């Protein structure tokens, strides 16, 4: 249900620790959309390199926007952050487009939050942004700034409930005793990676 709400918001934040299947489930969900998807994986905290690579990726969509992004540089203040947000929102997309920033925690700071806030508050635009991260920079600031404006998918949305663990194991051919189910739920707290590793032992 929360993934379906991606289309009702300009900004979706998907936050959970490593191993909760964030990227996998978003990719699977987006397979069923007719929207244009621009998936960008961030693999380091080099912010200048991120901007350069991101601009290069956007060049096929809008050469002008790519050049303006490079000219603005990675935002180091609120003014530049708002400028970057405007550049992104003014891209003349030919069809509704979803930009996914995977591992967004590498570049997250107060200026990135400014960009997110500007995009989330923009109504007349066909751009949707999804940020996948293992943690949010300054949670209080982003929740206050974007309250009610974002689709927020968090750890508890990914964690399996006890009955879901039982069903997951059944579908993998393992019938759990009540004591085993209770242990797995307490041991894993619903974390799928841990449940899978225990499943291999069975």
Secondary structure, 3 states (H helix, E strand, C coil): CCCHHHHHCCEEEEECCCCCCHHHHHHHHHCCCCCEEEEEECCCCCHHHHHHHHHHHHCCCCHHHHHHHHHHCCCCCHHHHHHHHHHHHCCCCCCCEEEEEECHHHCCCHHHHHHHHHHHCCCCCCEEEEEEECCCCCHHHHHHHHCCCCEEECHHHHCCCHHHHHHHHHHCCCCCCHHHHHHHHHHHCCCHHHHHHHHHHC
